[in-house]
Amino acid sequence: MSGSFFNPYQRQAEAVRNRRFQVAPAVADALTEQSGADQEMAPEPTNVMEMLVKAEAVRQMQLLPPKTLKFIKLTQVKAYALNVLPPLYVTSEKGWHSYWQRGNAELKGQITTAVRQGIAAVQRDPLREISALPHEKEPIAEATLSQIKRLLGNDALTWYNVVPAMKQALRHAQRSGMEQGDRAQVTTN
């Protein structure tokens, strides 16, 4: 329970959630036994299909005439294709390589077709105005990560390792503060 606040109703809330989602008791116990640190350090699932579709969309769009490209947005083509293709989510490097190979071998034809259809669908309505999603207008997350990198002096930080790095920096700062306090006490005595 470290790192979280005390909730006297936690057991009742878990029981309600388990009933609502019909989670087996053994699964519910396994989920509640996971420590907060394990959950914080676990990588977010990544969809390999997004990279496969982006590569194919860029390849196909490079073959289009410049006048046509003015009316086609890469993000729209990718969204169309991803909505018709199966997702390939992974949480490990081994899974990434396995699905990358599978996507290039078994699903290459489907990816090519989905991207081609996406380009055709976007081309049909070139006058439609597209407004970006809020997170695309202001890359707040990336700006925040850049600030944290500068603050901690670590350019290798990503969203996957920023929390442990911040914890380590805070522990180091606390230890340094305690050592300075000990030195101050020694000099005053």
Secondary structure, DSSP 8 states (H G I E B T S, - for coil): -TTS---TTHHHHHHHHHHHTT--HHHHHHHHHS-HHHHHHS---EEHHHHHHHHHHHHHHTTS-HHHHTT--HHHHHHHHHHHS---EESSHHHHHHHHHHHHHTSHHHHHHHHHHHHHHHHH-TT------HHHHS-HHHHHHHHHHHHHT-TT--TTTHHHHHHHHHHHHHHHHHHHHHHHHHHH-
